[in-house]
Structure formats: structure tokens, C-alpha cells
Amino acid sequence: MKKLLVLFGIIILVFSCATNPFTGKKVLNFVPNSQLFPMAFQQYGTFLKENKVIAGTSDAKMVETVGVKIKNAAERWLNAHGQGDYLNGYQWEYKLVESKDVNAWCMPGGKIVVYSGILPITKDEAGLATVMGHEVSHALANHGAQRMSAAQLQELGAVGVAVATSGKTEQTQAILQQAYGLGSQVGVMLPFSRSHESEADKIGLTLMALAGYNPDQAVLFWERMSAKSGGQAPPEFMSTHPSDATRIANIRSLIPEAKAEAAKFGVVFK
């Protein structure tokens, strides 16, 4: 078991050397974009073939308009920070898909889908910019690759438990394996997801502000989302997302910083 833990340490030291420009953090990433992007693009293409893409409508045009503005904001920020090459390999695409689901997502490499079911809640471009800025931020912060890397370590940890308990009874092994599964999921993987959500909120606020959308509108969007859910959500410690109240409070605290960053680029809000 000690040897396995040493191996974990070596892996983390070797692969945690890249600093993400948007978060300023060193990140764990075993999956390079050269491998991740082609997989994401293929899945994106398959999804579009299997679902109804809405094109030529005012809503579809709005998704395209907001998406381009968010993309331009990211490029502008990166260029200003000497990171213009960071988006190499990105193939931006913005699609509106017919679905009652209240959702949107962005795959690694800039492939974005907005479900029509979320539009009654976004209401306007600013609300949509809140959503798309958030989803694009997951991609820009490499959250997908980090999740894949963390899952690989989780699997290695499960193997380590099996090795450490190999001399125990089957019942003892089963209990410890179950404890590891619960502990790693609640104690590590879920908080990891919540931290990603909070990072995406922070980056997304800056992107929407740079794109010309007042970040104050983000609070109004999340308040509408909270009203839509009607409080039907699991306890925060069992959820991959922060609670509505936590998220809204965090966003309120981050808005001044987003406005200050946008002001550096000549975008000023009253």
C-alpha cells in the first residue's frame, strides 16, 4: 500500500505542473487536448445527429450571437495576458437543440449546446450570457480533463484498497471497498465538482462582462433558476452543484471583481 501511495505522489507531481491561465492554479491533467478534443468533437457530432437542432430562428441566432461574444471575450482576455495560444485547437460551435430539459453544456474544445427548455428562464441575451459564459468556462478551465484524471486516480485508489485488504476476509474487504467508494465520492469527487462549478461561475461572470453583459443580471438568472427548482434539490454535501443560496451569495460577492476586470478593457457598467 505504501508503494502505491508513493506512486500516487509521483503521478501527482509529474502531471500537476500546468497552470491554468483562468484560475491561476496548477491542475491535475493526464489527458492532453490532442487526445481529448477529437473525442469531444466526435461525441458532439453524434449528439447533433441524434437530436433536433433548431436553426434559422431568432432564438438560434441569439445563441450564436451570445456564443461569439463570449468566445471573443475569452480571446481578448487571453491575448491581453500573453496567452493567445491557449485556444489552439478549439473549434467553436453553438447550437440550439429542441428539448424540455433546462440545461446547456460546453464540451472541451468549444462545442456548445443550449437546450430550448432553458430559454424561458434565461429570458434575454444577458441571461443566456450567464449560462453560456458559465458553460464555456468549464471548458476553458479544463474541468472535463481534470474530472477524467481524477476518476483515473479514484480507480487506482480502489485498486489500492483491494491490495491492502487482500489478506482479510471477503466480508471485511467488501465493507472497506464500500467505505472507500462512499468516502471518495462524497469526500473528494463531489466537492471537486462543486469547486468546478464555483470556478466556472467566477470565470463566467468575467467573460459575460467583457462581452458587454452586466454581471448583475447573473443574480437575476440564478434567482429564476432557484424559483424554477422549487427547492427540490439534494443536500449540498450530496450534490455536485452548490446550493442555490450558496451560489447566488458567491456570485454577488464576485460581481465587483468581474466589473473591475471588464473596466480594464474599457467595458464599464453603472
N, C-alpha and C positions, 0 to 999 in steps of 0.2 A: 504493500500500500504506500509505503514511504517513497519507493521508486516512482510510483505512479504520480504522487503529488509533486515530486521533483520534475517529472515530465511536464505536468500541468504548468509549473512555474516557467520552465524553459519555453514552452509554447507561447505563453502569455508575453514573455519578454521579447521573443522574436517577432511576434505578429502585432504587438501593440505599439509600434513605433510611428505610425502615421497619425498626423494631427489634422483633424477636420477643420477647414477654414471657417465654417459657420459656427461651430461650437467651441473651437479652441481646445478641444480635448483630444488626447491620444485614444485611439479606438482599436478594439479587437476586431480584426477582419481577416479571415482566411480566404475570402472569395474575391479575386480581382474583377474589375469591371469587364475585362476582356472575356471572362467566363460568365459573369452574371448578366450582362446586358443581352447577349444573344438569347439566353434562356427566357429573360423577361419579355423580349420582343416577340418571341415565338408564342408565349402564353397569351400575350396581348392580342396577337393576330387571331389566335384560336378563339379567344373570348368574343372578339368582334364578329366572327363568323357565326357564333352560336347565339348571339343576342341581336336585338333590333337597334341599330344605330339611327338616331334621328339627325337628319341633315336638311339644310336649306331653310330652317325655321328661325324665327327671331331668337328663340332660346338657344338653339345650336350655335348661332352666330355670337351670342353673348358668351357662351362657354369658350369659343375660340378667341374672342376679344380679350376676355379676362386672362385666359391662359397665356396669350402672347405677352400681355403686360407684366404678368408675374415672371415669366421667363426673362424678359428684358430687364426687369428689376434685379434678378439674380445675377445676370451677366454684368450689369452695371456695377453692382456691389463687388463682385469678384475682380473685375478689371481694376477697380479703384484700390483693391488690396493686393494687387500684383498676383492674382490667382486666375488669370484669364484662361489658362489651360485646363482648369479643373473640370469644365464641362465637355472636354473632348470625349467623343463617343456618344454623347446624348443625341437622341433623335426625338425631338419634342413632337407630341401629337395630343390633340384634345378632342374627345368625343363625348357626345351626349347620348346616353343609352336609355331606352324606354324601360322603366322598372318602377314599381311602387316602393322599393326599398329607399330609405332615407340614408343615402350613402354616397361616397365618392372615394377615389383612390388614385394613387400615382405609383406606377411600377418604377423600379430602378431604370435609369436611362431616360426618364421624362415622358413615359406613356401614361396619359391621364384619362380617366373615365369619370363622368359625373352622371349619376342616376337622376332621371326626371323626377323621382319622388322627393328629392331634396329641394327642388326649386320653389315650392310653396313656402319653405322655411327661409331659404336664402333671400327671397323676395326681389332683390335687385343686384346690381353689379358688386356693390360693396359687400353684401352678404356672401355672394359667390366667391369674391376675392378672399374672404376669410377662410372659406372651405378649401379653395384651390391652393392658396398660399400655404395652408397647413399641410395638405397632402404632398405638394411639391417639396416641402421642407423635409418630409420623411426621406424622400429620395436624395436630396442634397446632403443630408446628414448621414447617408449610407446606413440607415436603420435596417433596411432589408438584409444587407450583407452582415451586419452585426448580429441580427437575430439568427441568421443561419449559422454563424460562427459560434454563438452562444449555445445553440441547440447541439452542435457537434461536441462542445465541451460537456454539455449535460449528459450526452450519451456516453462519453468517456468516463464521466463520474459514476454512472450507473454500472459500467463495467468494473470500475474500481471497487465499488461496494460488493459486487459479486465475488471478486478476487479476495477481498478482505474477510468475507464470511464463508469462504469455501469449506472451512473445516467445521462449520456449525451445522446444526440440524436443519432440515428443509423448512421447518416452521419458523425458526429464527431467521433464516435467510429471507423468507417471504415477508416477514414483519419489517426487517430492515430495508428491503427493497421498496416496500410500500412507503415507509417513512421517508426514504430518500426521494421518492417520486413526489410526495406531497411537499416536502421541505424545499426541494429545488424549484417546484412550480410556484408555490406561494412566496417563498422566501427570496427567490432570485429572479425567475423568469417574469413573473407578473410585475414586480417593481421595476424591472428592466423596461418593460413595455410602458409603464406609467411615466418613467423618466423620458422615454422617447416621445410620448405624447406632449409632455411639457416642453421639451426642446422644440418640437415642431410648432407648438403654439408661439413660442418666443420668436423663432426664425420667421414664421408665417406673418406675424404682426409687422416685422420689419419689411418683408417683401411687399405686403399689401400697401404699406405706407409709401415705399419707394415707387410703387406702381401708381400712386396718386389716390389711393383709397384711404379715408380716415379710419385709423385703427379703433377709434371709439365705436365704430359700427360692429366690431367683433363681439363686444359685450352684448349688444342687442341681438345678434345672431344666436349666441350661445344661450341667452335667456329664452329665446323662442324654441331652441332645441330642448331646453330643460322642460319647458311647458309641454312640448310635444311628448316627451317621455313620461310625463305624469308621475315622476318619482319612481318609476318601475326600473330599478337598476340594482345589481348586486352590491353588497357592501364594498367599499373602496378597496379594502385589503384583498378582496377576491376578484377584483376587476382589473382588466388590462388598461383601463382608462381612469383618469382622476374623476372624482365625483363632480357633478355639475357645479356645486357650490365652490369646491376647491379650484376647479378650472376657471370659473368666472373671476374669483378673487385673484388668482395668479395673473390672469390677463389684464385686469385693472391695474395691477402693480407694474406690469411690463409696458403699458401703453406710453408713458412718458419717455422711456428709453427708445421705443420704436420711433416716436415723433422726433426725438433728438437726432437719431441716426438719419432719418429722412431729411432733416433740416440741413445736414452736411452736404446733401445733394441738391439743395435748393427747393425741396418739397416741404412746404410749411402749412400747418393746419392751425386754425384759430382755436 
